[in-house]
Amino acid sequence: MVTNTYGRWGVRLGTMALWALAGASVVYWGLRLTARPAGPGVAAAAPAPLAPDAQALARLLGAGPAAPTAPAVKEPSRFALVGVLAGTASGGGAALIAVDSQPAKPYRVGATVAEGLVLQALSRRQARLGPTPDGAASVTLEIPDKR
């Protein structure tokens, strides 16, 4: 005759423990899936954006020191320089210039801007106007700073 030394209680207790774990898992996941989502959390403040240093960036990209220019002649009521597309290697380019508070129009280097004024030369933030394409500049326009 064969006797079971472990008895029936060992198998019964093991089975009951497995069923208890399965039931606890069902209850845990049931509560987890039916729980309401938490309200919006505390919003974190975004850090202030860093302002780039234009001069340091220009030096990093290989720009040399700016050449000294003649002081600008102010004629604020008549001309306003809105934008510049300067060809640094070619000496060409175009400028957006508003004349007499009209909408800005593009002018190429050498074009007549107003009666007696020709766009002579451009730099990164300036346009020089004069009576002839090769003469001395009588008006120097600058893009205003937005700071």
C-alpha positions as CSV (number, residue, x, y, z in Angstrom):
1,M,0.0,0.0,0.0
2,V,1.2,3.5,-1.0
3,T,0.8,6.2,1.5
4,N,0.8,9.9,0.7
5,T,3.2,11.4,3.2
6,Y,2.3,15.0,2.3
7,G,-1.4,14.6,2.8
8,R,-4.3,16.4,1.2
9,W,-3.8,19.6,3.1
10,G,-0.6,20.6,1.3
11,V,-2.3,20.4,-2.1
12,R,-5.4,22.2,-0.8
13,L,-3.3,25.0,0.8
14,G,-1.2,25.5,-2.4
15,T,-4.4,25.6,-4.5
16,M,-6.0,28.1,-2.2
17,A,-2.9,30.3,-2.2
18,L,-2.8,30.3,-6.1
19,W,-6.5,31.2,-6.2
20,A,-6.0,34.0,-3.6
21,L,-3.2,35.5,-5.7
22,A,-5.3,35.3,-8.9
23,G,-8.2,37.0,-7.1
24,A,-6.0,39.7,-5.7
25,S,-4.5,40.3,-9.2
26,V,-8.0,40.7,-10.7
27,V,-9.1,43.1,-7.9
28,Y,-5.9,45.2,-8.3
29,W,-6.2,45.5,-12.0
30,G,-9.9,46.1,-11.9
31,L,-9.4,49.0,-9.5
32,R,-6.5,50.3,-11.5
33,L,-8.3,50.4,-14.8
34,T,-11.6,51.8,-13.4
35,A,-10.0,54.6,-11.3
36,R,-10.6,58.1,-12.5
37,P,-7.5,59.9,-13.9
38,A,-5.9,62.4,-11.6
39,G,-6.6,66.1,-12.4
40,P,-4.1,68.2,-14.2
41,G,-0.8,68.4,-12.3
42,V,0.9,71.5,-11.2
43,A,2.2,73.2,-14.3
44,A,6.0,73.7,-14.3
45,A,7.1,77.2,-15.2
46,A,9.1,77.3,-18.5
47,P,12.5,78.8,-18.2
48,A,13.0,82.2,-19.8
49,P,14.4,82.0,-23.4
50,L,18.0,82.9,-23.8
51,A,18.7,86.0,-25.9
52,P,21.5,85.2,-28.4
53,D,24.5,87.5,-28.5
54,A,24.6,88.7,-32.1
55,Q,28.2,89.9,-32.0
56,A,29.5,86.7,-30.4
57,L,27.6,84.7,-33.0
58,A,29.1,86.8,-35.9
59,R,32.6,86.3,-34.5
60,L,31.9,82.5,-34.2
61,L,30.9,82.4,-37.8
62,G,34.0,84.2,-39.0
63,A,32.9,87.8,-39.3
64,G,35.7,90.4,-38.9
65,P,35.4,93.7,-37.1
66,A,33.1,96.1,-38.8
67,A,34.7,98.7,-41.0
68,P,34.3,102.2,-39.7
69,T,31.5,104.1,-41.5
70,A,30.7,107.7,-42.0
71,P,28.1,109.0,-39.5
72,A,24.5,108.5,-40.8
73,V,22.6,111.5,-42.1
74,K,19.2,111.5,-40.6
75,E,16.2,112.1,-42.7
76,P,13.5,110.3,-40.7
77,S,10.5,111.9,-42.2
78,R,11.2,110.8,-45.8
79,F,13.0,107.4,-45.9
80,A,12.8,104.3,-43.8
81,L,15.0,101.2,-44.3
82,V,12.9,98.1,-43.6
83,G,15.2,95.3,-44.8
84,V,18.6,94.6,-46.4
85,L,19.8,91.7,-48.6
86,A,23.4,92.6,-49.0
87,G,25.8,90.7,-51.2
88,T,29.0,91.0,-49.2
89,A,31.3,89.4,-51.8
90,S,29.7,90.9,-54.9
91,G,28.8,94.3,-53.5
92,G,25.3,93.9,-54.9
93,G,22.0,93.2,-53.2
94,A,18.7,94.8,-52.6
95,A,17.1,96.9,-49.9
96,L,13.4,97.4,-48.8
97,I,12.9,101.2,-48.5
98,A,9.8,103.0,-47.6
99,V,9.6,106.5,-49.1
100,D,7.3,109.2,-47.7
101,S,5.4,106.7,-45.5
102,Q,4.4,104.5,-48.4
103,P,4.7,100.7,-48.3
104,A,8.3,99.5,-48.7
105,K,9.5,98.6,-52.2
106,P,12.7,96.6,-53.1
107,Y,15.5,98.6,-54.8
108,R,18.7,97.0,-56.2
109,V,22.1,98.6,-55.9
110,G,22.2,101.3,-58.6
111,A,18.5,101.9,-58.8
112,T,16.9,105.3,-58.4
113,V,15.1,105.5,-55.0
114,A,13.7,109.0,-55.3
115,E,14.4,112.0,-57.5
116,G,18.1,112.7,-57.3
117,L,18.9,109.7,-55.1
118,V,20.4,106.4,-56.2
119,L,21.0,103.3,-54.0
120,Q,24.8,103.3,-53.9
121,A,25.9,100.5,-51.5
122,L,24.6,98.1,-48.8
123,S,25.9,96.7,-45.7
124,R,24.3,94.4,-43.1
125,R,22.1,97.0,-41.5
126,Q,22.7,100.1,-43.7
127,A,21.9,101.5,-47.1
128,R,23.7,104.5,-48.6
129,L,22.0,106.8,-51.0
130,G,23.6,109.5,-53.1
131,P,23.1,111.6,-56.3
132,T,25.3,109.3,-58.4
133,P,26.1,105.6,-58.2
134,D,29.8,106.3,-57.6
135,G,29.8,109.6,-55.7
136,A,29.7,110.3,-52.1
137,A,26.7,109.2,-50.0
138,S,24.4,112.0,-49.0
139,V,22.0,109.8,-47.0
140,T,22.7,106.8,-44.9
141,L,19.7,104.7,-43.7
142,E,19.9,102.2,-40.9
143,I,17.5,99.5,-39.8
144,P,16.1,100.5,-36.4
145,D,17.0,98.3,-33.4
146,K,14.0,96.3,-32.0
147,R,15.4,96.2,-28.5
